[in-house]
Amino acid sequence: MELSFDFHSPVEPLKFNLFEKYNLTVHIKRDDMIHPFISGNKWRKLKYTLLDAKKENKTHLVTFGGAWSNHLLATAAAAAKFGFTSTAYVRGESVENQNLNLCKLFGMELKFVSRENYRNKENIFNKYHRQDSTTYFINEGGASVHALKGCVEIIDELPFAYDHIFTACGTGTTLAGLAIGVKNNRLHTRLNGVPVLANGAFLYEDINRLDNTIKDVMLHTDYHFGGYAKTKPALLTFIKHFVSKTGILIEPVYTGKMLFCLFDLIEKKYFPPNSSILVLHTGGMTGILGKLDSFGFNH
Ligand SMILES: *Cc1c(COP(=O)(O)O)cnc(C)c1O
């Protein structure tokens, strides 16, 4: 079965004096270009999930997320594109924002649940959807074995065996998929994850739980800027610099932190000269809509 949508995202060089100074080549894989709303790694994580849903003759996707979740929007858009209906349980009290309005535009039904009830997603699904055999459960963030399989394909698409690959980490699923891809292809690429949550070292265990043969990943845990969706002036300044010099949009929740980390490590002479580095643009550009005010352009 196919979903009649197959897009190999391009790899582009990044040019900065800093890279030249330390003799490094840096490329960016533009998974943000896969689709404006079925964005980046959220498409990678949905692809085999949706194929599984089709195989099981499911027609209604049920999923979970916060009000600014890239996964909710990706699921809403993918559901519309591939002929599913969709419902999302949104964490916390009822709110309105651009992300949720886009979800609604794609036909997604939204139900707000208290933070306490939200914790038990299986419970919510069983209570409201178990009787209906056409519904298909997709976990928060899209995390599943199917999601892992989709992320492995990122490595299969690469033209070149890089010394290092960098990605931002939420659940670590994308990083784990990359690690499996590196192993399957017998590459010597070192994988670097940048957790966007505080105390991100817990991801070593989570990644191991996803696949216990994964060993060689490095988590850079000091680039969370205070925690999930938290930001600091230095991060915003860096993002302005990066975007204005490249024409590639990044945002403060995921890709901004990952690239800040890369630039900082380069300045700290982390990489030997002549290293080749690939950063993964995991997309999520609508996330910036909720953050534009923090740049302070009105002052
Ligand atoms: C969800 C998301 C991530 C985190 O992916 P995980 O697989 O959960 O680690 C990274 N970047 C962007 C832009 C995302 O939307």
The ligand as a Tripos MOL2 file, in Angstrom:
@<TRIPOS>MOLECULE
LIG
   15    15     1     0     0
SMALL
NO_CHARGES

@<TRIPOS>ATOM
      1 C1          8.2090   17.0620   17.5810 C.3       1 LIG1
      2 C2          9.4380   17.7580   17.1080 C.ar      1 LIG1
      3 C3         10.7330   17.3320   17.4770 C.ar      1 LIG1
      4 C4         10.9690   16.2230   18.4760 C.3       1 LIG1
      5 O1         10.9510   14.9510   17.8990 O.3       1 LIG1
      6 P1         11.0850   13.6380   18.7830 P.3       1 LIG1
      7 O2         11.0330   12.5320   17.8260 O.co2     1 LIG1
      8 O3          9.9050   13.6330   19.7270 O.co2     1 LIG1
      9 O4         12.3550   13.7140   19.5520 O.co2     1 LIG1
     10 C5         11.8180   18.0120   16.9470 C.ar      1 LIG1
     11 N1         11.6470   19.0560   16.1150 N.ar      1 LIG1
     12 C6         10.4260   19.4950   15.7450 C.ar      1 LIG1
     13 C7         10.3250   20.6770   14.8690 C.3       1 LIG1
     14 C8          9.2840   18.8590   16.2260 C.ar      1 LIG1
     15 O5          8.0660   19.3190   15.8680 O.3       1 LIG1
@<TRIPOS>BOND
     1     1     2 1
     2     2     3 ar
     3     2    14 ar
     4     3     4 1
     5     3    10 ar
     6     4     5 1
     7     5     6 1
     8     6     7 2
     9     6     8 1
    10     6     9 1
    11    10    11 ar
    12    11    12 ar
    13    12    13 1
    14    12    14 ar
    15    14    15 1
@<TRIPOS>SUBSTRUCTURE
     1 LIG1         1 GROUP 0 **** ****
